[in-house]
Amino acid sequence: FYYHSGGGVTVSGGEPFLQKEFVRELLESCLLQGINTAVETCGHVPWESMEIGLPFIDTLFYDLKHMDNVVHKRLTGVGNRLIRDNLIKADAADHALDIIVRMPVVPGLNDDPVNIWALGEFCRSLTRLKAIQLLPYHRLGIETYRILDRPYALEQTSTVEDNALKPHMDLLQAMDLPVRIGSL
């Protein structure tokens, strides 16, 4: 099926590298069968948890939510130094893998041109970068949070239309970076 469809296996989560041994074994088994592999991560794990899976990953989808460490901590509860350091290490690893950086763009939180420019500056240093994906914020999580009886902090935040991200895409393209809006 995978051979004929050009598909593969993507491990996502939560954070897949919190299950590092299982993820490594799963990815290794896939590659032995000729199945393309990908992992979606936020990168906020000990480097050793990522490192053991890298030899078995074809594509690493990596979330960067905000480039400023202080703002990142205010928005997510953790700083971004570990996240950035892990991406730099993954980029320098001895294993052939493609890196796709993703930024979910949320109005009023990380959509300012200074943050987008900082994203571009950081990504320019990545030798294995295949694309930057600007992901428009959507409100699909509201119902899940309601079912879990948890407050949804962004309930009043409006969604982002793809065309609203065009100036951000233009800025990154002007920096000679491969960028697209959305995940496809």
JOCOR-V975680 format. One record per pair of residues at least 24 apart in sequence whose C-alpha atoms are under 10 Angstrom apart, sorted by the first residue. I is the first residue (numbers start at 1). J is the second residue. D is the distance in whole Angstrom. If there is no record, write none. Layout:
i=I j=J d=D
i=I j=J d=D
//
This chain:
i=1 j=35 d=10
i=2 j=33 d=10
i=2 j=34 d=8
i=2 j=35 d=6
i=2 j=36 d=8
i=3 j=33 d=10
i=3 j=34 d=8
i=3 j=35 d=7
i=3 j=36 d=9
i=6 j=35 d=9
i=6 j=36 d=8
i=7 j=35 d=8
i=7 j=36 d=7
i=7 j=37 d=9
i=8 j=34 d=9
i=8 j=35 d=5
i=8 j=36 d=4
i=8 j=37 d=6
i=8 j=38 d=8
i=8 j=58 d=10
i=9 j=35 d=7
i=9 j=36 d=6
i=9 j=37 d=5
i=9 j=38 d=6
i=9 j=39 d=8
i=9 j=57 d=10
i=10 j=36 d=8
i=10 j=37 d=6
i=10 j=38 d=4
i=10 j=39 d=5
i=10 j=40 d=7
i=10 j=57 d=9
i=10 j=58 d=10
i=10 j=59 d=9
i=10 j=60 d=9
i=10 j=61 d=9
i=11 j=37 d=8
i=11 j=38 d=6
i=11 j=39 d=5
i=11 j=40 d=6
i=11 j=41 d=9
i=11 j=57 d=10
i=11 j=60 d=10
i=11 j=61 d=10
i=12 j=38 d=9
i=12 j=39 d=6
i=12 j=40 d=5
i=12 j=41 d=7
i=12 j=42 d=10
i=12 j=61 d=9
i=13 j=39 d=9
i=13 j=40 d=8
i=13 j=41 d=8
i=13 j=42 d=10
i=14 j=40 d=9
i=14 j=41 d=8
i=14 j=42 d=9
i=15 j=39 d=10
i=15 j=40 d=8
i=15 j=41 d=6
i=15 j=42 d=7
i=15 j=43 d=8
i=15 j=44 d=8
i=15 j=45 d=8
i=16 j=40 d=8
i=16 j=41 d=7
i=16 j=42 d=9
i=16 j=43 d=10
i=16 j=45 d=10
i=16 j=49 d=9
i=16 j=50 d=9
i=17 j=41 d=8
i=17 j=42 d=9
i=17 j=43 d=8
i=17 j=44 d=9
i=17 j=45 d=7
i=17 j=46 d=9
i=17 j=47 d=10
i=17 j=48 d=9
i=17 j=49 d=6
i=17 j=50 d=6
i=17 j=51 d=9
i=17 j=52 d=9
i=17 j=53 d=8
i=18 j=44 d=9
i=18 j=45 d=7
i=18 j=46 d=9
i=18 j=49 d=7
i=18 j=50 d=9
i=19 j=49 d=8
i=19 j=50 d=10
i=20 j=45 d=10
i=20 j=48 d=9
i=20 j=49 d=5
i=20 j=50 d=7
i=20 j=51 d=9
i=20 j=52 d=7
i=20 j=53 d=7
i=21 j=49 d=8
i=21 j=52 d=8
i=21 j=53 d=8
i=22 j=53 d=10
i=23 j=49 d=10
i=23 j=50 d=10
i=23 j=52 d=9
i=23 j=53 d=7
i=23 j=56 d=9
i=24 j=49 d=9
i=24 j=50 d=9
i=24 j=51 d=10
i=24 j=52 d=7
i=24 j=53 d=5
i=24 j=54 d=8
i=24 j=55 d=9
i=24 j=56 d=7
i=24 j=57 d=9
i=25 j=52 d=10
i=25 j=53 d=8
i=25 j=56 d=9
i=26 j=53 d=9
i=26 j=56 d=9
i=27 j=53 d=7
i=27 j=54 d=9
i=27 j=55 d=9
i=27 j=56 d=5
i=27 j=57 d=7
i=27 j=58 d=10
i=28 j=53 d=8
i=28 j=54 d=10
i=28 j=55 d=8
i=28 j=56 d=5
i=28 j=57 d=8
i=29 j=56 d=9
i=30 j=56 d=8
i=30 j=57 d=10
i=31 j=55 d=10
i=31 j=56 d=7
i=31 j=57 d=8
i=31 j=58 d=9
i=32 j=56 d=9
i=37 j=97 d=10
i=38 j=97 d=9
i=38 j=98 d=9
i=38 j=99 d=10
i=40 j=100 d=9
i=40 j=101 d=10
i=40 j=102 d=9
i=41 j=83 d=10
i=41 j=101 d=10
i=41 j=102 d=10
i=42 j=80 d=10
i=42 j=83 d=7
i=42 j=84 d=10
i=42 j=86 d=10
i=42 j=87 d=10
i=42 j=101 d=10
i=42 j=102 d=9
i=43 j=80 d=9
i=43 j=82 d=7
i=43 j=83 d=5
i=43 j=84 d=8
i=43 j=85 d=9
i=43 j=86 d=6
i=43 j=87 d=7
i=43 j=90 d=10
i=44 j=78 d=9
i=44 j=79 d=9
i=44 j=80 d=8
i=44 j=81 d=9
i=44 j=82 d=6
i=44 j=83 d=5
i=44 j=84 d=9
i=44 j=85 d=10
i=44 j=86 d=8
i=44 j=87 d=10
i=45 j=82 d=8
i=45 j=83 d=8
i=45 j=86 d=8
i=46 j=82 d=8
i=46 j=83 d=9
i=46 j=86 d=8
i=47 j=82 d=8
i=47 j=83 d=9
i=47 j=85 d=9
i=47 j=86 d=6
i=47 j=87 d=9
i=47 j=89 d=8
i=47 j=90 d=9
i=48 j=86 d=10
i=50 j=86 d=8
i=50 j=87 d=10
i=50 j=89 d=10
i=50 j=90 d=8
i=51 j=86 d=9
i=51 j=89 d=9
i=51 j=90 d=8
i=51 j=93 d=8
i=51 j=95 d=10
i=54 j=90 d=7
i=54 j=93 d=8
i=54 j=94 d=9
i=54 j=95 d=7
i=54 j=96 d=9
i=54 j=97 d=8
i=55 j=93 d=9
i=55 j=94 d=8
i=55 j=95 d=5
i=55 j=96 d=8
i=55 j=97 d=8
i=56 j=95 d=8
i=56 j=96 d=9
i=56 j=97 d=9
i=57 j=95 d=8
i=57 j=96 d=8
i=57 j=97 d=6
i=57 j=98 d=8
i=58 j=95 d=9
i=58 j=96 d=7
i=58 j=97 d=5
i=58 j=98 d=6
i=58 j=99 d=9
i=59 j=96 d=9
i=59 j=97 d=5
i=59 j=98 d=5
i=59 j=99 d=6
i=59 j=100 d=7
i=59 j=128 d=10
i=59 j=130 d=9
i=60 j=87 d=10
i=60 j=90 d=9
i=60 j=91 d=10
i=60 j=97 d=7
i=60 j=98 d=6
i=60 j=99 d=5
i=60 j=100 d=6
i=60 j=101 d=8
i=60 j=128 d=10
i=60 j=129 d=10
i=60 j=130 d=10
i=61 j=98 d=9
i=61 j=99 d=6
i=61 j=100 d=5
i=61 j=101 d=6
i=61 j=102 d=7
i=61 j=131 d=10
i=61 j=132 d=10
i=61 j=133 d=9
i=62 j=87 d=8
i=62 j=99 d=7
i=62 j=100 d=6
i=62 j=101 d=5
i=62 j=102 d=6
i=62 j=103 d=8
i=62 j=132 d=9
i=62 j=133 d=10
i=63 j=87 d=10
i=63 j=100 d=9
i=63 j=101 d=6
i=63 j=102 d=5
i=63 j=103 d=6
i=63 j=104 d=8
i=63 j=132 d=10
i=63 j=133 d=9
i=64 j=101 d=7
i=64 j=102 d=6
i=64 j=103 d=5
i=64 j=104 d=8
i=64 j=119 d=8
i=65 j=102 d=8
i=65 j=103 d=5
i=65 j=104 d=6
i=65 j=105 d=8
i=65 j=106 d=9
i=65 j=109 d=9
i=65 j=110 d=7
i=65 j=115 d=10
i=65 j=119 d=9
i=66 j=103 d=8
i=66 j=104 d=9
i=66 j=105 d=9
i=66 j=109 d=8
i=66 j=110 d=6
i=66 j=111 d=9
i=66 j=115 d=7
i=66 j=116 d=9
i=66 j=118 d=9
i=66 j=119 d=8
i=67 j=103 d=10
i=67 j=110 d=9
i=67 j=114 d=9
i=67 j=115 d=6
i=67 j=116 d=8
i=67 j=117 d=9
i=67 j=118 d=6
i=67 j=119 d=6
i=67 j=120 d=10
i=67 j=121 d=10
i=67 j=122 d=8
i=68 j=110 d=10
i=68 j=114 d=10
i=68 j=115 d=8
i=68 j=118 d=8
i=68 j=119 d=10
i=71 j=109 d=9
i=71 j=110 d=9
i=72 j=109 d=10
i=72 j=110 d=9
i=75 j=109 d=8
i=75 j=110 d=9
i=84 j=122 d=9
i=87 j=123 d=10
i=87 j=126 d=9
i=88 j=122 d=10
i=88 j=123 d=10
i=88 j=125 d=8
i=88 j=126 d=7
i=88 j=127 d=10
i=89 j=126 d=10
i=90 j=126 d=10
i=90 j=128 d=9
i=91 j=125 d=9
i=91 j=126 d=6
i=91 j=127 d=7
i=91 j=128 d=6
i=91 j=129 d=8
i=92 j=126 d=8
i=92 j=127 d=8
i=92 j=128 d=8
i=96 j=128 d=9
i=97 j=128 d=7
i=97 j=129 d=9
i=97 j=130 d=10
i=98 j=127 d=9
i=98 j=128 d=6
i=98 j=129 d=6
i=98 j=130 d=6
i=98 j=131 d=9
i=99 j=126 d=8
i=99 j=127 d=9
i=99 j=128 d=6
i=99 j=129 d=5
i=99 j=130 d=6
i=99 j=131 d=7
i=99 j=132 d=9
i=100 j=128 d=9
i=100 j=129 d=6
i=100 j=130 d=6
i=100 j=131 d=5
i=100 j=132 d=6
i=100 j=133 d=7
i=100 j=178 d=10
i=100 j=179 d=10
i=100 j=183 d=10
i=101 j=126 d=10
i=101 j=129 d=7
i=101 j=130 d=8
i=101 j=131 d=6
i=101 j=132 d=5
i=101 j=133 d=6
i=101 j=134 d=9
i=101 j=179 d=9
i=102 j=131 d=8
i=102 j=132 d=6
i=102 j=133 d=5
i=102 j=134 d=6
i=102 j=135 d=7
i=102 j=179 d=10
i=102 j=180 d=10
i=102 j=181 d=10
i=102 j=182 d=9
i=102 j=183 d=8
i=103 j=132 d=8
i=103 j=133 d=6
i=103 j=134 d=5
i=103 j=135 d=6
i=103 j=136 d=9
i=103 j=137 d=10
i=103 j=181 d=10
i=103 j=182 d=10
i=104 j=133 d=8
i=104 j=134 d=6
i=104 j=135 d=4
i=104 j=136 d=6
i=104 j=137 d=6
i=104 j=138 d=9
i=104 j=182 d=9
i=105 j=133 d=10
i=105 j=134 d=6
i=105 j=135 d=6
i=105 j=136 d=5
i=105 j=137 d=6
i=105 j=138 d=9
i=105 j=159 d=10
i=105 j=160 d=8
i=105 j=165 d=8
i=105 j=168 d=10
i=106 j=135 d=9
i=106 j=136 d=7
i=106 j=137 d=5
i=106 j=138 d=9
i=106 j=154 d=9
i=106 j=157 d=8
i=106 j=158 d=8
i=106 j=159 d=8
i=106 j=160 d=7
i=107 j=136 d=9
i=107 j=137 d=8
i=107 j=154 d=10
i=107 j=157 d=7
i=107 j=158 d=7
i=107 j=159 d=8
i=107 j=160 d=7
i=107 j=164 d=10
i=108 j=157 d=8
i=108 j=158 d=10
i=109 j=157 d=10
i=111 j=136 d=10
i=111 j=164 d=10
i=111 j=165 d=9
i=111 j=168 d=8
i=112 j=168 d=9
i=113 j=167 d=9
i=113 j=168 d=7
i=113 j=171 d=8
i=115 j=168 d=10
i=116 j=167 d=10
i=116 j=168 d=7
i=116 j=169 d=9
i=116 j=171 d=8
i=116 j=172 d=8
i=117 j=168 d=8
i=117 j=171 d=7
i=117 j=172 d=7
i=117 j=175 d=9
i=118 j=172 d=10
i=119 j=172 d=8
i=120 j=168 d=10
i=120 j=171 d=8
i=120 j=172 d=6
i=120 j=173 d=9
i=120 j=174 d=10
i=120 j=175 d=7
i=120 j=176 d=9
i=120 j=177 d=7
i=120 j=178 d=10
i=120 j=179 d=10
i=121 j=172 d=9
i=121 j=175 d=8
i=121 j=177 d=10
i=123 j=172 d=10
i=123 j=175 d=10
i=123 j=177 d=8
i=123 j=178 d=10
i=124 j=172 d=10
i=124 j=175 d=8
i=124 j=176 d=8
i=124 j=177 d=7
i=124 j=178 d=10
i=129 j=177 d=9
i=129 j=178 d=8
i=130 j=177 d=9
i=130 j=178 d=7
i=130 j=179 d=9
i=131 j=177 d=7
i=131 j=178 d=5
i=131 j=179 d=5
i=131 j=180 d=7
i=131 j=183 d=10
i=132 j=169 d=9
i=132 j=172 d=9
i=132 j=177 d=8
i=132 j=178 d=6
i=132 j=179 d=5
i=132 j=180 d=6
i=132 j=181 d=8
i=132 j=182 d=9
i=132 j=183 d=9
i=133 j=169 d=9
i=133 j=178 d=9
i=133 j=179 d=6
i=133 j=180 d=5
i=133 j=181 d=6
i=133 j=182 d=6
i=133 j=183 d=6
i=133 j=184 d=9
i=134 j=162 d=9
i=134 j=165 d=7
i=134 j=166 d=10
i=134 j=168 d=8
i=134 j=169 d=8
i=134 j=179 d=7
i=134 j=180 d=6
i=134 j=181 d=5
i=134 j=182 d=6
i=134 j=183 d=8
i=135 j=160 d=9
i=135 j=161 d=10
i=135 j=162 d=8
i=135 j=165 d=9
i=135 j=180 d=9
i=135 j=181 d=6
i=135 j=182 d=5
i=135 j=183 d=7
i=136 j=160 d=5
i=136 j=161 d=7
i=136 j=162 d=6
i=136 j=163 d=10
i=136 j=164 d=9
i=136 j=165 d=7
i=136 j=181 d=8
i=136 j=182 d=7
i=136 j=183 d=10
i=137 j=161 d=8
i=137 j=162 d=9
i=137 j=182 d=10
//
